[in-house]
Amino acid sequence: MLTVGLTGGIGAGKSEVSRLLVECGAVLIDADRIAREVVAPGTPGLAAVVEAFGTDVLAPDGGLDRPRLGAIVFADPEKLAVLNSIVHPLVRARSEELQAAAAEDAVVVHDVPLLTENGLAPLYDVVIVVDAAPETQLDRLVRLRGMTEEDARARMAAQAGREKRREIADIVIDNDVPLEELERRVREVWAELVRRARAPKEAGGE
């Protein structure tokens, strides 16, 4: 098994890269998806979030009002740290369960938005960073996700800078390119991941 940490700044296009890797044959463990699952209605995770932030972060249906919570935590690093201390251990435990269920020869891609910020690079055999210029990220967040520019900039500022992400990368995928070029690059990366999975001693020096 080869474990891959996939990360990138918000709006860099990491989700598109993860989709393409799955098409190639990767087993995807999506930290964002798991983060939603562990705070679903009725979970201990949601109860802990409400205890920390109050009932104002609940939607009328009893679920988590993610935009409201996001507006609170991304404007306040201390509150973001509190939220992370609740959610991250739950996500980590579920991710470990899913990885244990994968085939022995699988390439397991962990899609982890805050991999850099949380110092998680040593957990993976390979770290892939999807990179895009800040102006590209901002344009995608405003134009494609409907965020206000202020909200988009706050979320970008809450993450590690571009240089810090690139420092931990074993492989960088440039996503300031047309989709066709991105697809070609992902296929190249997949071939390299398969090679490493088949020759772990050669690739990792183990």
Secondary structure, DSSP 8 states (H G I E B T S, - for coil): -EEEEEEE-TTS-HHHHHHHHHHHT-EEEEHHHHHHHTTSTTSHHHHHHHHHH-GGGB-TTSSB-HHHHHHHHTT-HHHHHHHHHHHHHHHHHHHHHHHHTS-TT-EEEEE-TTTTTTT-GGGSSEEEEEE--HHHHHHHHHHTS---HHHHHHHHHTS--HHHHHHT-SEEEE-SS-HHHHHHHHHHHHHHHHHHHH-HHHHH--
